[in-house]
Amino acid sequence: MRIAIDMDEVLADAHAGQRKLYAALGVTLTDIELRGRKLRDAVPAVALAEVETQMHQGAFFANLDMMPGALAALKRLCKDHDVWVISAAMEYPASCVHKIAWMQRHFPFFDISHLVLCGDKSIIRADVLIDDHARHFEGFCGHGLLFNALHNANVDWPQRLPHWDHVHTTLQEMHA
């Protein structure tokens, strides 16, 4: 099976990274306040502009933590499937070099030629796309598997991945 996996908020904890930037600006929000909301929609405009500036510089993406369970899950998926990591990196073009280095540092076993930095994920041809944004499933030819995140808690999507520990059983259930 060919599996496409998003980077930010699926493999890389971009949400925690952004919360650190906002905290440094004096803006802190609880998970309850963020449930069903994008972080960018919940912060003051001045703080948003500062964080966006930092993200557009690209280096923000170099030091993100991995999502819990991502390392073991990706190792196992790569053994059993044709895995591609997909990032809509054109939202922050300066992030590309940092995303490549991040993948090489955290997933040295991953074939970097299977990393796709794009703008529109509908170009991806795979059986499954694991992503935290349901909008990326529009035009996608396979099955969309929504990776749980605070911002998508209120999104009605039939197939969800609550955590990386569930990926193998979820994929088996989808293709049973």
Legacy VTK file of the C-alpha trace (Angstrom):
# vtk DataFile Version 3.0
C-alpha trace
ASCII
DATASET POLYDATA
POINTS 176 float
0.000 0.000 0.000
1.224 3.514 -0.774
0.817 5.812 2.233
1.336 9.577 2.190
1.950 11.254 5.558
1.802 14.956 6.344
4.684 16.505 8.318
3.441 19.370 10.491
1.211 18.296 13.378
1.410 14.680 12.201
5.134 13.820 12.333
6.478 17.160 13.636
4.848 18.902 16.599
4.439 22.293 14.931
1.562 23.148 17.261
3.769 22.875 20.372
6.464 24.856 18.581
4.041 27.660 17.796
2.712 27.672 21.360
6.286 28.226 22.579
6.652 31.218 20.250
3.370 32.667 21.475
4.280 32.038 25.125
7.511 33.997 24.597
5.254 36.881 23.507
3.097 36.500 26.615
0.225 34.672 24.912
-0.830 31.390 26.480
-3.957 29.427 25.718
-5.264 26.211 27.244
-6.198 23.118 25.265
-9.815 23.789 26.225
-9.614 27.279 24.691
-8.066 25.841 21.513
-10.367 22.850 21.018
-11.844 23.147 17.536
-9.909 26.331 16.736
-6.762 27.043 14.804
-4.110 28.634 16.981
-3.801 31.535 14.549
-7.507 32.330 15.023
-7.213 32.492 18.822
-4.314 34.897 19.306
-3.984 38.705 19.132
-3.129 40.084 15.688
0.189 41.553 16.853
1.362 38.178 18.203
0.140 36.406 15.062
2.145 38.785 12.858
5.325 38.189 14.897
4.952 34.397 14.838
4.129 34.400 11.124
7.296 36.420 10.479
9.351 33.842 12.351
7.702 30.948 10.533
8.236 32.596 7.133
11.959 32.822 7.923
11.914 29.004 7.947
14.220 28.120 10.840
11.193 27.497 13.081
10.742 24.159 11.294
14.284 22.969 12.079
13.817 22.401 15.797
10.370 20.930 16.208
9.844 17.898 18.404
8.486 14.686 16.944
4.894 13.760 17.616
4.643 11.002 20.232
4.881 7.581 18.618
5.870 8.931 15.178
9.344 7.369 15.086
8.251 3.805 15.803
5.188 4.113 13.571
7.132 5.441 10.591
9.812 2.754 10.954
7.190 0.027 10.905
5.196 1.600 8.075
8.345 1.896 5.941
9.004 -1.828 6.375
5.522 -2.839 5.247
4.456 -0.106 2.802
5.543 2.423 0.198
5.661 5.538 2.408
5.921 9.148 1.282
6.093 12.196 3.525
4.185 15.120 2.059
4.306 18.732 3.197
2.445 21.738 1.830
5.710 23.600 2.354
4.877 26.365 -0.098
2.880 28.010 2.694
6.342 28.790 4.138
8.837 28.381 1.263
11.890 29.151 3.432
10.986 26.068 5.484
12.010 23.605 2.761
15.702 23.221 3.614
14.826 22.997 7.316
12.158 20.352 6.733
14.607 18.220 4.759
17.228 18.487 7.517
14.574 17.763 10.168
13.531 14.558 8.377
17.143 13.423 7.983
17.901 14.095 11.658
14.787 12.465 13.139
14.172 9.691 10.605
17.607 8.695 9.239
16.190 5.435 7.871
13.664 7.288 5.701
14.495 7.556 1.991
14.621 11.329 1.565
13.717 10.931 -2.118
10.240 10.071 -0.775
9.824 13.529 0.747
7.517 15.753 -1.317
7.418 19.487 -0.634
4.474 20.887 -2.535
1.666 23.403 -2.461
-1.437 21.385 -3.315
-1.592 17.817 -2.038
-4.195 16.777 -4.619
-1.253 15.932 -6.909
-0.333 13.052 -4.606
-1.295 9.575 -5.750
-1.519 7.203 -2.802
-3.939 4.768 -1.229
-4.032 6.702 2.058
-3.185 10.255 3.108
-2.686 10.835 6.832
-3.144 14.549 7.513
-4.415 16.866 10.252
-6.327 19.065 7.765
-9.352 17.562 6.008
-9.018 20.213 3.264
-6.074 18.225 1.900
-8.400 15.316 1.152
-10.269 17.392 -1.450
-9.170 16.139 -4.839
-7.104 13.360 -3.252
-7.716 10.058 -5.058
-7.289 7.756 -2.026
-8.640 7.520 1.506
-8.128 10.453 3.850
-7.235 9.544 7.414
-7.576 12.563 9.707
-4.861 12.725 12.373
-6.376 14.095 15.574
-5.362 17.617 16.551
-6.932 20.270 18.740
-7.861 22.371 15.716
-9.772 19.551 14.006
-11.651 18.289 17.072
-14.974 19.528 15.659
-14.395 18.339 12.091
-16.789 15.589 11.100
-14.623 13.005 9.341
-15.399 9.271 9.210
-11.845 7.958 9.446
-9.600 9.348 12.171
-6.247 8.428 13.589
-6.302 9.313 17.298
-2.595 8.658 17.870
0.344 6.974 16.130
-0.130 3.888 18.307
-3.339 3.199 16.372
-2.028 3.494 12.811
-1.562 -0.195 12.037
-4.932 -1.344 13.351
-6.659 1.643 11.722
-5.104 0.832 8.335
-6.086 -2.827 8.688
-9.669 -1.845 9.529
-9.813 0.536 6.550
-8.701 -2.136 4.117
-10.470 -5.140 5.606
LINES 1 177
176 0 1 2 3 4 5 6 7 8 9 10 11 12 13 14 15 16 17 18 19 20 21 22 23 24 25 26 27 28 29 30 31 32 33 34 35 36 37 38 39 40 41 42 43 44 45 46 47 48 49 50 51 52 53 54 55 56 57 58 59 60 61 62 63 64 65 66 67 68 69 70 71 72 73 74 75 76 77 78 79 80 81 82 83 84 85 86 87 88 89 90 91 92 93 94 95 96 97 98 99 100 101 102 103 104 105 106 107 108 109 110 111 112 113 114 115 116 117 118 119 120 121 122 123 124 125 126 127 128 129 130 131 132 133 134 135 136 137 138 139 140 141 142 143 144 145 146 147 148 149 150 151 152 153 154 155 156 157 158 159 160 161 162 163 164 165 166 167 168 169 170 171 172 173 174 175
